[in-house]
Amino acid sequence: MKITILAVGKLKEKYLRDAVAEYAKRLAPFAKLEIIEIAEEKMPENFSAAEKEKTLVREGERLLARVPQGSELVVLDVAGEPLSSEEFAARLGQRMTEGVSSLTFLIGGAFGLSPDVRSAARLRLSLSRMTFTHQMARVLLTEQIYRAFKILRGEKYHW
């Protein structure tokens, strides 16, 4: 399985980079992980709703252009479907059983996602009803992908 995490912005804090690196290392026996970062679109200081929408559309076009060909798209979306770790693992396992060999998880920027990005997704996934920074979402997502593989293998998950 090839897993791509496509994210807006770089991880700025060392502790977040270290956490993602740790889960990437742990994922190595289960899947090939690639992380692609794109720069966040610049937004004027006092932006209008129309300016925000245009910015999200531009950012969305750049994001969709970076989804690897043939990869199934999952977007993290506050309005997406909330899944438990076990449900997430089951979905991942189902996709693998059905022959999906490449998944791309997309994490938008601070201003959200364009409608085109949302509609391109096979699944819109919510990590929680709580709000997290898009940087923290990358850590949580990487951990949950690792946990899903452990669940699918029937292995205990400990820290």
N, C-alpha and C positions, 0 to 999 in steps of 0.2 A: 504494500500500500504506500502510495506517495501522498503526503499531506503537505499542503502549502498553507501558510498563514500569510495573508496579504493584509497589510496594515498601513493606515495613514499615520505618518510621523515616526520618529525614532524614539526608542526608550531612552529617556534622559538620565534616569537614576541608576546608579551602579547596582543597587540591590535588586531592582527589577530585571536588569540585564542578567544578573547572576541567577535569579530564579528561573528565567526562561532557559538559560543555558543548562541549568541542572535538569530540567524536565526534558529538554531536547536530548541530552545525553541518555537519560533513562528511556526515552522513546526509541533510541537507535535500534535495539533488537526487534522492534515491532514494525517500524515504519521509517521511511525516508522522509525527513522533515526539512522543508525549505521555508525560510522566512523572507518575504519581500516587503520592503518598506518604500512607500512613496511619500514625497513631501506634501505637507498640508497646504491647501490653497490659501492664499492670503485673503483676509477679509478686512474691509475698511473698518475703522474704529466704531463709527456709528452707522452700521449697515441697515438697509431696509430689508423687508421680507423678500422683495424682488432680487436684490443683490445676493442675499443668502441663497435663494433658489438657484440663481445662475452659477454661483460658486459651487454648490453641491452637484449640479449637473456636470460642470467641468471636472470636478474631482471624481465623480462617478464614471465619466468616460475614461479617465486615466486608470482608474481601478479596474474596470471591466477589460481594458486592453491588456492588463497584466495577468489575468486569469489564464493559467496554462491551458492550451488547447486540449479538449477532451476531459477536462476536470469538472467534476460536479461542484456547484457553488452552494455554500452555506454562508449566510450572512448573520452576524450578530446584530440583533435588533431589539431595542427595548420593548417593542410591541410584538416580538416574536413568540414562538412557542416555548413555554418553560418545560424543561425535562429534568427528571432526577438523573443522577449519575448512572443508575442502572438502565433507565430508559434511553439515555444517550448512548450507552454501550450497546444496547440492543439495536438501536438504529444504525450505528456504525457497523455492527456485525451483519445486519440485514443487507446493507449496501455492499459489503464485501462479498457476501453469499451471492448477491445478484450480479456480481462481476465488476462492480465499480472499483477501479484500481487507483483513482486519483481524486482526492477531495481538496477543495480550496475553501478555507475559512476566511471570511473577509471582515475586518474590523475597521469601521469608518472613523472619521475624525471627530473632533469636539462638537461639530454642528450636525452630526448625523449622516444619513444616507439619502441619496436621490431616489425618487420613485423608480427609475430605470434599474438601479442596483437591486432594490428590493424585489422587483418583478423578475429579475434574471435568476434569482435564487431558487434552488430546489427546496431549501428549508430556510426559514427565518427562525433563528434560535435566540432565546432570551437566556442569559446566564442567571438572572435573578430579577425579582421585582424591584430590588434595590438598584440604585444608580452607582456605577463605577466609572472611574476615568477610563478612557480608551487604552491607556497604558496598563492599568491594572487588569483590564479585560484580557490583555494578551497573556499575562501570567496565569490568570484563572483558566483561560481556554487551554493553554498548553498543559496545565495540570490535569484538567478534565479529560483531555485526549489520552494522556498517559494512563489515568485511572480507568478509562474505558477499555483500553487494551488489557490491563490487569484483570478487570472484571471478566472480559471475554475469555481469558485463559484460565479462569477459575482460581487465580492466584490472590493471595491476601495482599492488601495494600497497607503498607505501614511507612511511617516516616522515621 
